[in-house]
Amino acid sequence: MSDMEKENRRMVKKLPDENFGSKTPASYGKRIRKGLAGVLGTAMIAAALLVLSLISPSVVQASAETATPSAIGVYDGTISAKEYYQTIEKYNLEKQIDAISEFYGLYLANYKKSSEGVGAKTDVTVEISPKAAASIGLKGLKNFKASVISMQTDKKSQSVISLFTNDKQFTSLDVLTDTEKELVYILIPELSKAYLKISANSGYEDGAAVPFTAKELTELLNNNPLTQELLNQLLKKYTSIIVEEISDVTIANDNVTIAGVNANETRMTVKLDEKTLLSIAEKVLTAAKADKDLLDLSVKFKICKESEYVAGINEALIQIRDEKAKVSKPDAEDKSLIMRVWADKEGNITGRDFSYASDAENSILGYKTAKNGSDIGIEAWYTPDKEEALKLAGKVKKDNAGVNGDIKISYEDSYTLTSQTFNIKLEDFKYIFNNSGGYFNGQLTITGDGLSGMSIVVNCSGDSSRQTLKLDFIQEEVKVVTVTIDSELLDYKDFNLPSGSAKIYYMETQIGDYIVSADIVKYLEGINQRIDVEGINTVIEQMLSGYSY
């Protein structure tokens, strides 16, 4: 054994109740959750879409056009309040579902493309002022960069990671994945010509069930049973069931003013009592029980076994019917949830909030917008109690150049008794959706109490194959740190996984042997020569001194 191996061997020896709050009976929440957990993944997404209109449907752009129902417009009393609300809700949900389905279809197309071979390069560069570098003990550090070049198919992937200081590379790392054998190989060429091998599923604790192995997940995605068309169909089916069970509705005209922007809107107030919520759950579960598509998805995505599907739903239905019998009895406390929905004259939902009937004046969650020409006023909030609140408010102008305006975000924490406010200024900010996914352009500036006088300016520039984000951290008009993230698509270039003749060590059992085989002193000396940063050099020299005795 060489002196280096002896020294290396010496050195080796040494990660509010989510239903409706405390006012909802615990047994109700517990039993419903139990029944739904195993069988209604897609149906619960459908229910969540009732709240998803936090994003105004008028902003969501999808290729598929949803025909405008004749009932859409200013409410004139020719149809019932219930019918008007249901028409508005379905119209908006269908637009959102079409948009979501389109994004999902794009994801499937891009995954198929990547499975055949795709490349990408991402550079993350941190530039730091001399004064700031010296203040943290890194005198001489001008910049640090990590560059990652990745190539991927559905059977293998490679990421070559290069690290730089002051524009000079000091080390690199090669990570390769064999998807079919579910193995990851790590090579640090300046340290050792040998590979470290890791199981792709080794991140799970001993005894923990692995929902999908890496290979199984890849095979599932390559033969994804949830197509764009099926997702669209299921979401529309279950959202329609939910909306059609809602009948307690009142309507009023509302003059809404937000941040100086005024709009005439229709306000629909919906009462969701326990009986209605239980009826919704019952109708959804009954439909799911006979839904062969949902059964197939539940089994293939390992939500439940086929033998458990109907049994689980039947158990949940029994529990729901028991609860319905209980809530039909007199109860002094009104546990209903109140939902208010605002819509403009084109039928676009512009706001939504939730409160308890017992405290209807205090909204616990919601948003409202008012649009007049190109001006848009925005408010959003989450106030679980009177002492704690997260709020957003502002006014923006939207035109072909993008979005311009100011938004304020404030947070009050009842536990720490602190209040924080952040201001975001948007300048020509926009998201462009295309076949590769999309990209951002424009600028936003963040200031606030919690930044100690510092401002963060984020510049976004992109096109169909590239996205660059530049973040300037500015203190007293001086750039202290600049972080640039630059990502671009590359043509795929093939590569080889480690061959049978390669020297390979298994990380879990042979890490000591790997370190013994590596020339650590030479590796550290090489890094020390290539890095000219006082604080880092000192640390490396201290590490090297440990090998001198």
Rosetta blueprint (number, residue, H / E / L):
1 M L
2 S L
3 D H
4 M H
5 E H
6 K H
7 E H
8 N H
9 R H
10 R H
11 M H
12 V H
13 K L
14 K L
15 L L
16 P L
17 D L
18 E L
19 N L
20 F L
21 G L
22 S L
23 K L
24 T L
25 P L
26 A H
27 S H
28 Y H
29 G H
30 K H
31 R H
32 I H
33 R H
34 K H
35 G H
36 L H
37 A H
38 G L
39 V L
40 L L
41 G H
42 T H
43 A H
44 M H
45 I H
46 A H
47 A H
48 A H
49 L H
50 L H
51 V H
52 L H
53 S L
54 L L
55 I L
56 S L
57 P L
58 S L
59 V L
60 V L
61 Q L
62 A L
63 S L
64 A L
65 E L
66 T L
67 A L
68 T L
69 P L
70 S L
71 A L
72 I L
73 G L
74 V L
75 Y L
76 D L
77 G L
78 T L
79 I L
80 S L
81 A H
82 K H
83 E H
84 Y H
85 Y H
86 Q H
87 T H
88 I H
89 E H
90 K H
91 Y H
92 N H
93 L H
94 E H
95 K H
96 Q H
97 I H
98 D H
99 A H
100 I H
101 S H
102 E H
103 F H
104 Y H
105 G H
106 L H
107 Y H
108 L H
109 A H
110 N H
111 Y H
112 K H
113 K H
114 S H
115 S H
116 E H
117 G L
118 V E
119 G E
120 A E
121 K E
122 T E
123 D E
124 V E
125 T E
126 V E
127 E E
128 I E
129 S L
130 P H
131 K H
132 A H
133 A H
134 A H
135 S H
136 I L
137 G L
138 L L
139 K L
140 G L
141 L L
142 K L
143 N E
144 F E
145 K E
146 A E
147 S E
148 V E
149 I E
150 S E
151 M E
152 Q E
153 T L
154 D L
155 K L
156 K E
157 S E
158 Q E
159 S E
160 V E
161 I E
162 S E
163 L E
164 F E
165 T E
166 N L
167 D L
168 K E
169 Q E
170 F E
171 T E
172 S E
173 L E
174 D E
175 V E
176 L E
177 T E
178 D E
179 T L
180 E L
181 K L
182 E L
183 L E
184 V E
185 Y E
186 I E
187 L E
188 I L
189 P L
190 E L
191 L L
192 S L
193 K L
194 A L
195 Y E
196 L E
197 K E
198 I E
199 S E
200 A L
201 N L
202 S L
203 G L
204 Y L
205 E L
206 D L
207 G L
208 A L
209 A L
210 V L
211 P L
212 F L
213 T L
214 A H
215 K H
216 E H
217 L H
218 T H
219 E H
220 L H
221 L H
222 N H
223 N L
224 N L
225 P L
226 L L
227 T L
228 Q H
229 E H
230 L H
231 L H
232 N H
233 Q H
234 L H
235 L H
236 K H
237 K H
238 Y H
239 T H
240 S H
241 I H
242 I H
243 V H
244 E H
245 E L
246 I L
247 S L
248 D L
249 V E
250 T E
251 I E
252 A E
253 N E
254 D E
255 N E
256 V E
257 T E
258 I E
259 A L
260 G L
261 V E
262 N E
263 A E
264 N E
265 E E
266 T E
267 R E
268 M E
269 T E
270 V E
271 K E
272 L E
273 D L
274 E H
275 K H
276 T H
277 L H
278 L H
279 S H
280 I H
281 A H
282 E H
283 K H
284 V H
285 L H
286 T H
287 A H
288 A H
289 K H
290 A L
291 D L
292 K H
293 D H
294 L H
295 L H
296 D H
297 L H
298 S H
299 V H
300 K H
301 F L
302 K L
303 I L
304 C L
305 K L
306 E H
307 S H
308 E H
309 Y H
310 V H
311 A H
312 G H
313 I H
314 N H
315 E H
316 A H
317 L H
318 I H
319 Q H
320 I H
321 R H
322 D H
323 E H
324 K H
325 A H
326 K H
327 V H
328 S L
329 K L
330 P L
331 D L
332 A L
333 E L
334 D L
335 K L
336 S L
337 L E
338 I E
339 M E
340 R E
341 V E
342 W E
343 A E
344 D L
345 K L
346 E L
347 G L
348 N L
349 I E
350 T E
351 G E
352 R E
353 D E
354 F E
355 S E
356 Y E
357 A H
358 S H
359 D H
360 A L
361 E L
362 N L
363 S L
364 I L
365 L E
366 G E
367 Y E
368 K E
369 T E
370 A E
371 K E
372 N E
373 G L
374 S L
375 D E
376 I E
377 G E
378 I E
379 E E
380 A E
381 W E
382 Y E
383 T E
384 P E
385 D E
386 K L
387 E L
388 E E
389 A E
390 L E
391 K E
392 L E
393 A E
394 G E
395 K E
396 V E
397 K E
398 K E
399 D E
400 N L
401 A L
402 G E
403 V E
404 N E
405 G E
406 D E
407 I E
408 K E
409 I E
410 S E
411 Y E
412 E E
413 D E
414 S L
415 Y L
416 T L
417 L L
418 T E
419 S E
420 Q E
421 T E
422 F E
423 N E
424 I E
425 K E
426 L E
427 E E
428 D E
429 F E
430 K E
431 Y E
432 I E
433 F L
434 N L
435 N L
436 S L
437 G L
438 G L
439 Y E
440 F E
441 N E
442 G E
443 Q E
444 L E
445 T E
446 I E
447 T E
448 G E
449 D H
450 G H
451 L H
452 S L
453 G L
454 M E
455 S E
456 I E
457 V E
458 V E
459 N E
460 C E
461 S E
462 G E
463 D E
464 S L
465 S L
466 R E
467 Q E
468 T E
469 L E
470 K E
471 L E
472 D E
473 F E
474 I E
475 Q E
476 E L
477 E L
478 V E
479 K E
480 V E
481 V E
482 T E
483 V E
484 T E
485 I E
486 D E
487 S E
488 E E
489 L E
490 L E
491 D L
492 Y L
493 K L
494 D L
495 F L
496 N L
497 L L
498 P L
499 S L
500 G L
501 S L
502 A L
503 K L
504 I E
505 Y E
506 Y E
507 M H
508 E H
509 T H
510 Q H
511 I H
512 G H
513 D H
514 Y H
515 I H
516 V H
517 S H
518 A L
519 D L
520 I H
521 V H
522 K H
523 Y H
524 L H
525 E H
526 G H
527 I H
528 N H
529 Q H
530 R H
531 I L
532 D L
533 V L
534 E H
535 G H
536 I H
537 N H
538 T H
539 V H
540 I H
541 E H
542 Q H
543 M H
544 L H
545 S H
546 G L
547 Y L
548 S L
549 Y L
